[in-house]
């Protein structure tokens, strides 16, 4: 039986892990040794896809190029190709739900349909398709790391507070990547499995999971290998990204709106802000510097105290969610035996401090907060393969499920925090004679009125011709499976006949649409991995050769004759190799050339900065 | 639900009740720790995690079996839902006669609703005072709930004793008593929820 792999498909970073005997292990990129794959996807105008660091390379931003001048660079959207970050925030969302700030950042195909689609050149991509690229990259990484293995079956983690549509979109992404998603596991639950495998936690455990884009709190009872979730709460649009955005808005506050939201400027500022935030986890003070061509220079000092003021409202929101989860679990903070920190945002000292204060105890973070979810996913994969037989995971549904009744009221049929899998059977009948069908509208959420809840799906029961009102008796079973996804079956109690239920999801993709995407993917995308990699290698070669000739033309005086001879020799070989199809040779020569040019590239960079500064100070004086 | 010889999930019989599903006799008094142990033991055997690589029909049986097991556990774990379920098994429903406020609770219910409505309109010092009154009410209602819980437990053990001595004949008085306690609890639960909502809205504002 094929091994099952555990995948953490995160907002900021993604990882793949596997059980290695009795221990879970994250698989690193064999080339770089990196365990983390940044969840960034770049799509070139012709449709080539880059994931991770390669995608970050082409993200629109302001960069000091080898020619010593700051340029707007990267795929700036639309016809120029696009770079999509934090795609998880768009999973399961309808186009009408796109926030205005996001509309400035990306080009969307339309703003009304049931599924968000990013427009890149002539094609439109759903969030599931983009996530599928991240999954493909992880699959490829694992298969390179373990050459004798094929990655076909996976466990993927999702935020505990993901609704049905967001879960479905994640499953769709797996399918689009050619993977069988054996199970979706909630991220905080996965983290508790990783801690539980090492017997680090027992009793009542609170998992505080504050990631790049989502926040979850889960309260579990861990006892004798049984991991029973008592309650969960969260916010699927609350994470480190929001703190970065607040920081960017503060940093760029003096700029007019149109300039502040310009993609290159915003992205550069975001990188600077993220960097500053990370530095302030250990330092007390840092400085944010951004040069905007032609001659604007932003420079702001930032103390940790100030950062904490900016972050405070977001952290307060996480604490409110913790209180709600405790209330649902019918527990008070002192009754919690252990608090576990998960997610990159828990590196902020303020988060640790506030969590410790809320629960009255020091939180645990002995397992790397970036890796713990992936490790837990691997443990769950072990459970599913039957190698971890003593473990039993009992998770819950995060949001109540209901149906719309007379007067637009939502009648709850499955309450939040009910252990899954669970099912409820409801009886339906007709209100008037000869009614041909019964419409059922399924909702998810905690609000009283249907209009305030999130529409999950609609379906029709029938046909039921020629019957008096109230006569038909149709038993509809709503079953939430172990993935937290709704399945509906219906049975006519009078005839005993099973009704087919054709569910139309309110948001997300229909099965037909996914089939179509899969066919297209086979036609276009899968031209062959080799071919795609060759294109990538050639692009790299092309880029470095172009940059080199520009450097030598403008800054030749900074390069010694020996250096020049060495790089020109290498450049000649690379130009030759680029015409061929040996991608490994191209990649090696690119690397060699990179190494050979580094010393003088640094000299050129220094000179360029000096020149830029001189120019500026002259302007300031005059 | 589980095949004794091969450990695979079996179709659930249509008339399987919550007690049988968890392997417990039909008694109202239940050792909840033993109930939990049984739930976990059966869960380990039938949970969909065990059948991830099985045929679709086996997976479907595991799924529906686990859903039933969980529902049974949830029903029996809580004494109130257990009592309600017990009445249902006897063909007695609480819903119909639950429209009227139990007479001895009427005054409390009325007063609390009054206080909550005052609390909504109050501000400043008056709000602070009302708030502490409502919080005091909450304590009273909670302790009334506890008292009712104890009554329920006494009713349960009398039921179990009478059922075994009468050879299973139901005692009409006990049915009436059980109904009365459960409907009071249902009322107080609603009241507590209203109090909590009132206090929460106040805190949010």
Interface residues (C-beta under 8 A of the other chain):
Chain A: X1 X4 X182 X183 X224 X226 X383 X384 X385 X386 X389 X392 X393 X394 X418 X419 X420 X421 X422 X423 X479 X481 X482
Chain B: X40 X43 X44 X47 X48 X49 X50 X52 X53 X63 X64 X66 X67 X68 X70 X71 X73 X74
